[in-house]
Amino acid sequence: MLGELNNNQIENLLHSQELGRIGCHTDDTTYVVPVSYAYDGTYIYGHTKEGMKIDMMRKNPKVCFEVDVMENMSNWRSVIAWGKFKELKEPEDRKMGMQKLIDRIMPIMTGETTVHHSMTDSQGKYIESIQGVVYRREHKMLTLRKRYSARTTNSHHRFYKYNNIIKDIEVKRYNQVWVSDITYIRTVKGFCYLALITDMHSRKIVGYYLKVIALS
């Protein structure tokens, strides 16, 4: 789209997305990388393993953050903001930041940096945390809006229920575990039943089948 977003449009766009892009610069090198995020009205929270972007942000904490959404070539919106990187090192700050990320992101994704690990803090005391670097970037934003969705699964039925044979498996690589599910999509002419096969590690759809059921 051409033009500028107003404050409400900016905040609505930031609230509606879970994936943004963080840009950092140091030693004549600029690096832009996608990150999942959460925010609470003042800070953008992120989590990552040690790596290039963390090394760069530690050297130069001035960063840029971008979020966009595209419906088609004539209908797209983007927000760009600037701020300062701050690494959260205190146990309480880390737990607080991770809880915000868990509440926002865990229902919709999994990955290497969203797996729980047992850790100890600097005093040797046991804490529940997540491995990696927890950080935040200052930005004034609204509080998170709750999402609502229709419930389409009924587990209280008379049919045989198979045991969950993967509940104790720690998924560490691609193609280690595939899971499948079926759902329906309502259309003006009837229903479409959609069966999906998903790689549990990457969350990538590796197979699907769509069947249209027309209403008579």
C-alpha positions in Angstrom: 0.0 0.0 0.0 1.0 3.6 -0.5 0.9 6.0 2.4 1.6 6.0 6.1 -0.1 3.9 8.8 -1.6 5.7 11.8 -0.8 4.8 15.4 -3.8 2.4 15.7 -2.9 0.6 12.5 0.7 0.3 13.6 -0.3 -1.2 16.9 -2.8 -3.6 15.3 -0.2 -4.9 12.9 2.3 -5.4 15.7 -0.3 -7.3 17.7 -1.3 -9.5 14.8 2.1 -11.0 14.0 4.5 -13.4 15.8 7.4 -13.2 13.4 9.5 -10.1 12.7 12.9 -9.3 11.4 15.7 -7.8 13.5 18.5 -5.8 11.9 21.9 -5.2 13.6 25.2 -3.7 12.4 28.8 -3.8 13.6 32.3 -3.8 12.1 31.0 -2.7 8.7 28.6 -5.6 8.6 24.8 -5.4 8.5 22.8 -8.5 9.4 19.0 -9.0 9.1 17.4 -12.2 10.5 13.8 -13.3 11.1 12.9 -13.9 14.8 9.8 -14.9 16.7 8.8 -12.4 19.4 6.4 -11.3 22.1 5.8 -8.0 23.7 4.1 -6.5 26.7 3.5 -2.8 26.0 7.0 -1.6 26.6 9.4 -4.3 25.3 9.8 -6.7 22.4 11.0 -10.0 23.8 13.1 -12.6 21.9 15.0 -15.8 22.5 17.9 -17.4 20.6 21.0 -19.5 20.8 24.4 -18.0 20.8 25.4 -16.9 17.4 26.1 -14.1 15.0 23.2 -11.7 15.8 23.8 -12.0 19.5 27.5 -11.2 19.1 26.7 -8.2 16.9 24.0 -6.8 19.3 26.4 -7.2 22.2 28.9 -5.0 20.4 26.3 -2.5 19.1 23.0 -2.6 20.9 21.3 -0.2 18.5 18.9 -2.4 16.4 16.1 -2.1 13.9 12.9 -4.2 14.1 10.5 -4.8 11.2 7.1 -6.6 10.9 5.0 -6.9 7.8 1.9 -8.6 6.5 1.0 -9.1 2.8 -2.5 -10.1 1.6 -1.6 -9.5 -2.1 0.6 -7.2 -4.2 -1.8 -4.2 -3.7 -2.6 -4.8 -0.1 0.4 -5.0 2.3 1.5 -3.2 5.4 4.8 -2.9 7.3 6.1 -1.4 10.5 9.7 -0.4 11.2 11.0 0.6 14.6 14.3 1.3 16.2 15.5 0.5 19.7 18.2 -0.9 22.0 19.1 -4.5 22.6 19.3 -5.6 26.2 20.3 -9.1 27.3 18.3 -10.5 30.3 20.7 -12.2 32.7 19.0 -12.2 36.1 17.1 -15.4 36.7 13.8 -13.6 37.5 14.1 -11.4 34.4 14.8 -14.5 32.2 11.9 -16.4 33.6 9.6 -13.4 33.1 10.8 -12.9 29.5 10.5 -16.6 28.7 7.0 -16.7 30.1 5.9 -14.0 27.8 7.3 -15.8 24.9 5.8 -19.1 26.0 2.3 -17.6 26.4 2.5 -16.1 22.9 4.5 -18.5 20.8 4.3 -22.0 22.2 0.7 -22.7 21.2 1.7 -22.2 17.5 5.3 -23.4 17.1 8.1 -25.6 18.4 11.8 -25.6 17.6 15.3 -26.0 19.0 15.1 -22.8 21.1 11.6 -23.6 22.5 12.5 -26.8 24.3 12.6 -26.8 28.1 15.9 -27.5 29.8 16.9 -27.6 33.5 19.4 -24.9 34.4 21.0 -23.3 37.5 21.4 -19.6 38.1 24.6 -17.8 39.0 24.2 -18.8 42.6 23.9 -22.5 41.7 20.2 -22.6 42.5 17.9 -24.8 40.4 15.6 -22.9 38.0 13.3 -23.9 35.2 14.3 -22.0 32.1 15.0 -22.4 28.4 18.5 -22.8 27.0 19.8 -19.9 25.1 19.9 -16.1 25.3 16.8 -14.2 26.4 16.7 -10.6 25.3 14.3 -7.7 24.9 14.2 -4.5 22.8 12.4 -1.4 24.0 9.3 -0.3 22.1 6.0 1.2 23.2 3.2 -1.2 22.3 -0.2 -2.2 23.5 -0.9 -5.3 25.6 -1.4 -8.6 23.9 -4.9 -9.5 22.6 -6.3 -12.9 23.2 -7.1 -15.1 20.2 -10.2 -17.2 20.0 -10.9 -20.2 17.8 -13.6 -22.7 17.3 -13.1 -26.1 19.0 -13.3 -28.9 16.4 -11.9 -31.9 18.3 -14.1 -34.2 20.4 -12.1 -36.7 22.5 -15.1 -38.0 24.4 -16.5 -40.5 21.9 -17.3 -44.2 21.8 -14.6 -45.2 19.3 -11.3 -46.8 20.1 -8.5 -44.4 21.2 -5.0 -45.3 20.2 -2.2 -44.7 22.7 0.2 -41.8 22.2 3.4 -43.7 21.3 5.6 -40.6 20.9 4.8 -38.7 24.2 8.2 -39.7 25.7 10.3 -39.1 22.5 12.5 -36.1 22.4 12.4 -34.9 18.8 15.7 -33.5 17.7 15.9 -33.7 13.9 13.9 -33.5 10.7 11.9 -36.6 9.6 12.3 -38.2 13.0 8.6 -38.0 13.7 5.6 -37.3 11.4 2.2 -36.6 12.8 -1.1 -36.4 11.0 -4.5 -34.7 11.6 -7.7 -34.1 9.8 -9.9 -31.0 9.9 -12.6 -29.4 7.8 -13.0 -26.1 6.0 -16.5 -24.7 5.6 -17.3 -23.1 2.2 -20.4 -21.6 0.6 -21.0 -24.9 -1.3 -20.3 -27.4 1.5 -17.3 -28.7 3.3 -13.7 -29.5 2.4 -12.0 -32.2 4.5 -8.3 -31.6 4.8 -5.8 -34.3 6.0 -2.3 -33.1 6.8 1.0 -34.8 7.6 3.4 -32.6 9.5 7.1 -33.0 10.4 7.1 -32.6 14.2 10.5 -31.0 14.4 10.2 -28.3 11.7 6.4 -28.0 11.6 6.6 -28.3 7.8 3.7 -29.8 6.0 5.1 -32.8 4.2 1.9 -34.2 2.7 -1.8 -33.4 2.5 -5.1 -34.5 0.9 -8.1 -32.3 0.2 -11.6 -33.7 -0.4 -14.6 -31.6 -1.3 -18.0 -32.7 0.1 -20.8 -30.8 -1.6 -24.1 -30.2 0.1 -27.1 -31.5 -1.7 
